[in-house]
C-alpha cells in the first residue's frame, strides 16, 4: 500500500476520534452546566430558608425583649412602689414557688427586681426610653443576671445592644451577617449549635474553561457540596424555628402573668387605701390579696431569670419546661417541677 494512503487513513481516523471527543466534550460541558445550575438553585433555596427563619426568630426575640422592658417600666415598677409601702409583712412560702427558686420573696426576689430595674435605668432604659433592635434582641434572649450584671462590674452600659454585638450568634440573628469575617449563612451555621457549613456559593465557578470530563467531575463535586449545604441549612432552620417557638411561648406566658400582676397590684392599692399599710391588721381576705400580688411578681421574676439562649448563643434546653412550669403555677395548676431550672 502506498505510504500516502496509510497517512491519509491515519489522519482520517484521528479526525473521526477528535470529532467524537469534541462531541463528548460538548455533552460533558452541557451536563456540567446543568449540574452547576442545580447546585446554585439548591444553595439559593437553602440561603432563603435560613434567612426567612432567621428574620422570624430575630423578630420574636426582639418583641419579647420589648415586652420585658415595658413590664419593668410599668407593672413591675408599680408593684415595687406599692409593695414597699407595706409594714410588718409575714408571708408563708409557697412550695411550688420554692421549687421554682422563686421563694423567699421579701429578702431575695424583691431585691433582685429592684436591682434589675435600677440597672435598666442606669442603662438609660427607664420610663419613656426606647430600646433599639440590638438591645431588644439581647434583652429577649438573655436573663436578667446574664444581661444586667454588666452594670455591677463598673462598666456603664448606655445600650444593651453592645451585649448583642459581642455575641456572634446574636450579631448574626440581628443582622444576618457576622462582623468578624462577614460570614453569610455559613458563618451563622458555625455559630448556631456548632454546625459547620460547607463552602459558600462562591465555590461554583465557570467550568467552560476546563476540559469536558474535568468540568463534569467538578460540577458533580459542586452538587454534592450543595447537598451538604442544603442538609445543614435544614438543621439550622430547625434550630431557629425551635428558638422562635420557645420565645413565642415565653412571650405569651410573660404577657399573661403581667396582666395577672397588674390586676393584683390594682387590688393591693385598694386594700392599702381601705386598711392602711400595717399587714398585721389586715383581714385574711386582704392578706390573700397581698400574697396574690407577691406570687405573680415572683413568677414574673422567674421568667426574667429564665434565659432563652446561653452565652454561646445556643438554646437553653431546660427553658421550655421551666416556662410551662411557671405557666402552670400562674394558672393555679400543679407544675411538674422535678427538673432544675436553667
C-alpha positions in Angstrom: 0.0 0.0 0.0 1.4 3.4 -0.9 2.6 5.4 2.1 0.4 8.5 1.3 -2.7 6.3 1.6 -1.7 5.0 5.0 -1.0 8.5 6.3 -4.4 9.6 4.9 -6.2 6.7 6.7 -4.5 7.5 10.0 -5.4 11.2 9.6 -9.0 10.3 8.8 -9.2 8.0 11.9 -7.7 10.7 14.1 -10.2 13.2 12.7 -13.1 10.9 13.5 -11.7 10.3 17.0 -11.2 14.0 17.5 -14.7 14.8 16.4 -16.1 12.1 18.7 -14.1 13.6 21.6 -15.3 17.0 20.7 -18.9 15.9 20.7 -18.3 14.0 24.1 -16.7 17.1 25.5 -19.6 19.3 24.4 -22.1 16.9 26.1 -20.0 16.9 29.3 -19.9 20.7 29.3 -23.7 20.8 28.8 -24.2 18.3 31.6 -21.8 20.2 33.8 -23.7 23.4 33.3 -26.9 21.7 34.2 -25.4 20.2 37.4 -24.0 23.6 38.4 -27.3 25.3 37.9 -28.9 22.6 40.1 -26.2 23.3 42.7 -26.8 27.0 42.6 -30.5 26.6 42.9 -30.1 24.3 45.9 -27.8 26.7 47.7 -30.1 29.7 46.9 -33.1 27.8 48.3 -31.0 26.9 51.4 -30.0 30.5 51.9 -33.6 31.7 51.5 -34.9 29.2 54.0 -32.4 30.1 56.7 -32.7 33.8 56.1 -36.5 33.7 56.4 -36.3 31.7 59.7 -33.5 34.0 61.0 -35.8 37.0 60.5 -38.7 35.2 62.2 -36.5 34.2 65.2 -35.0 37.7 65.5 -38.4 39.4 65.4 -39.8 37.2 68.1 -36.8 37.7 70.4 -36.9 41.5 69.9 -40.7 41.5 70.7 -40.1 39.6 73.9 -37.3 41.9 74.9 -39.6 44.9 74.3 -42.3 43.3 76.4 -39.9 42.7 79.3 -38.8 46.4 79.2 -42.4 47.6 79.2 -43.1 45.4 82.2 -40.1 46.8 84.1 -41.2 50.3 83.4 -44.8 49.6 84.0 -46.3 46.9 86.2 -43.0 45.8 87.9 -42.1 49.4 88.9 -45.7 49.9 90.1 -45.6 46.7 92.2 -42.3 47.6 93.8 -43.6 51.1 94.7 -46.9 49.7 96.1 -45.5 46.7 98.0 -42.8 48.7 99.7 -45.4 50.8 101.4 -46.5 47.8 103.5 -45.2 47.3 107.0 -44.7 44.2 109.2 -45.2 41.7 106.4 -45.2 38.0 107.2 -45.8 35.8 104.2 -45.8 32.0 104.3 -43.9 30.4 101.4 -45.5 28.5 98.6 -43.9 25.1 98.0 -44.3 25.4 94.2 -42.7 28.8 94.2 -39.9 27.5 96.3 -39.3 24.7 93.7 -39.2 27.3 91.0 -36.5 29.0 93.0 -38.8 31.9 93.3 -39.4 31.8 97.1 -38.0 33.9 99.9 -39.6 36.9 98.2 -39.1 39.7 100.8 -35.4 39.0 101.1 -34.3 38.0 97.6 -36.9 38.4 94.8 -37.9 41.9 95.6 -34.2 42.9 95.9 -33.5 41.3 92.6 -36.3 43.1 90.9 -35.1 46.4 92.4 -31.6 45.7 91.2 -32.7 44.7 87.7 -34.9 47.8 87.4 -32.1 50.1 88.7 -29.7 48.6 86.1 -32.1 49.3 83.3 -32.4 52.9 84.5 -28.7 53.2 84.7 -28.5 51.9 81.1 -30.8 54.8 80.1 -33.7 52.5 79.6 -36.0 53.8 82.2 -39.5 55.1 81.8 -40.1 56.7 78.4 -36.8 55.4 76.9 -36.8 53.4 73.7 -34.9 50.3 73.0 -33.0 49.6 69.8 -33.2 46.4 67.9 -29.9 45.0 69.2 -30.8 45.9 72.8 -34.3 44.3 72.5 -32.8 41.2 71.0 -30.3 40.8 73.8 -33.0 41.5 76.4 -35.2 38.9 74.9 -32.5 36.3 74.6 -30.8 36.6 78.0 -31.9 36.5 81.6 -31.6 39.4 83.9 -28.4 38.1 85.6 -26.6 37.5 82.3 -27.6 40.7 80.8 -27.7 43.2 83.6 -24.6 42.1 85.6 -22.6 44.4 83.4 -23.8 47.3 85.4 -22.3 45.9 88.6 -18.8 45.4 87.2 -18.1 49.1 87.0 -18.7 49.2 83.2 -21.5 51.6 82.4 -23.9 50.3 79.8 -25.6 53.0 77.8 -27.1 50.5 75.4 -27.7 46.8 75.8 -27.1 46.5 72.1 -23.4 46.2 72.9 -24.1 42.9 74.5 -25.6 41.6 71.3 -22.7 42.9 69.3 -20.2 40.9 71.3 -22.1 37.6 70.8 -21.6 36.1 67.4 -25.0 34.4 67.3 -26.9 37.4 68.4 -25.0 39.6 66.0 -25.9 37.2 63.2 -29.5 36.9 64.3 -29.8 40.7 64.4 -28.1 41.5 61.2 -27.9 38.4 59.1 -24.1 38.5 58.8 -21.2 38.3 61.2 -18.9 41.3 61.6 -15.8 39.2 62.1 -15.1 37.9 58.6 -18.5 38.9 57.1 -19.8 35.3 57.0 -23.2 34.8 55.5 -25.3 31.7 56.1 -22.2 29.6 56.6 -21.0 31.8 59.4 -24.3 31.7 61.1 -24.3 27.9 61.0 -20.8 27.7 62.6 -22.1 29.9 65.4 -25.5 28.3 66.0 -25.2 25.0 67.7 -21.7 24.2 66.3 -23.0 23.3 62.8 -20.1 23.8 60.3 -21.3 24.8 56.9 -19.8 23.7 53.6 -18.3 26.1 51.0 -20.4 29.2 50.1 -21.9 29.8 46.7 -18.6 31.2 45.5 -17.4 27.6 45.0 -19.4 27.4 41.9 -17.2 28.9 39.3 -17.1 28.7 35.5 -16.4 25.2 34.1 -16.2 26.1 30.4 -12.5 26.7 30.6 -11.9 23.1 31.8 -11.9 20.0 29.6 -15.3 18.4 29.3 -14.6 15.5 31.6 -12.9 17.6 34.2 -15.8 20.2 34.1 -18.3 17.4 34.6 -16.4 16.0 37.6 -16.1 19.5 39.2 -19.8 20.0 38.6 -20.7 16.7 40.3 -18.5 17.8 43.3 -20.3 21.1 43.4 -23.6 19.3 43.5 -22.5 17.1 46.4 -21.3 20.2 48.3 -24.6 21.9 47.6 -26.5 18.9 49.0 -24.4 19.2 52.2 -25.1 22.9 52.5 -28.8 22.1 52.0 -28.8 19.5 54.7 -27.0 21.8 57.1 -29.5 24.6 56.3 -32.3 22.4 57.2 -30.7 21.6 60.5 -30.1 25.3 61.1 -33.6 26.4 60.2 -34.9 23.7 62.6 -32.8 25.2 65.4 -34.0 28.7 64.6 -37.6 27.5 64.4 -37.2 26.0 67.9 -35.8 29.2 69.3 -38.7 31.1 67.7 -41.2 28.7 69.2 -39.8 28.7 72.7 -39.5 32.5 72.7 -43.1 32.8 71.5 -44.2 30.6 74.4 -42.2 32.8 76.8 -43.7 35.9 75.3 -47.2 34.7 75.7 -46.6 33.4 79.2 -44.9 36.6 80.3 -47.8 38.7 78.9 -50.4 36.7 80.8 -48.5 36.9 84.1 -48.0 40.7 83.6 -51.8 41.1 83.2 -52.3 39.0 86.4 -49.8 41.1 88.3 -51.4 44.3 87.0 -54.8 43.2 88.4 -53.3 42.1 91.7 -51.5 45.4 92.2 -54.7 47.3 91.5 -56.4 45.2 94.2 -53.5 45.8 96.6 -53.8 49.5 96.2 -57.4 49.3 97.2 -56.5 47.2 100.2 -54.0 49.8 101.3 -56.4 52.6 100.7 -59.1 50.9 102.8 -56.9 49.4 105.5 -53.6 51.3 105.7 -50.2 49.8 105.4 -49.8 47.6 108.5 -50.0 44.0 107.3 -50.8 42.7 110.8 -54.1 44.5 110.8 -55.3 43.0 107.5 -58.2 40.6 107.3 -57.5 37.2 105.8 -59.0 38.3 102.6 -56.8 41.3 102.4 -53.7 39.2 103.2 -54.7 36.9 100.3 -54.6 40.0 98.0 -51.0 40.7 99.2 -50.0 37.1 98.7 -51.5 37.1 95.2 -49.6 40.1 94.1 -46.4 38.7 95.6 -47.0 35.4 93.8 -47.3 37.0 90.3 -44.3 39.2 91.0 -42.3 36.1 91.9 -43.4 34.3 88.7 -42.6 37.3 86.6 -39.1 37.4 88.2 -38.8 33.7 87.5 -39.5 34.5 83.8 -37.0 37.3 83.8 -34.4 34.9 85.3 -35.0 32.3 82.6 -32.7 32.7 79.6 -33.8 31.7 76.1 -30.2 31.4 74.8 -27.0 30.7 76.7 -23.8 32.9 76.5 -22.7 30.9 73.4 -26.0 31.6 71.6 -27.4 28.1 71.9 -31.0 27.4 73.0 -31.1 26.6 76.8 -32.7 23.1 76.6 -34.4 23.4 80.1 -36.2 26.7 79.2 -39.3 25.3 77.6 -40.1 23.1 80.5 -39.4 25.9 83.0 -41.8 28.3 81.2 -44.5 25.6 81.2 -43.9 25.1 84.9 -44.2 28.9 85.6 -47.4 29.0 83.5 -48.9 26.1 85.4 -48.3 27.8 88.8 -49.7 31.1 87.5 -52.9 29.3 86.4 -53.2 27.5 89.8 -52.3 24.1 88.4 -49.6 21.8 89.9 -46.4 22.1 87.9 -44.0 19.3 87.2 -41.0 20.7 88.9 -38.6 17.8 89.0 -36.1 19.4 86.7 -33.8 22.1 88.0 -34.1 25.5 86.3 -31.5 26.6 83.8 
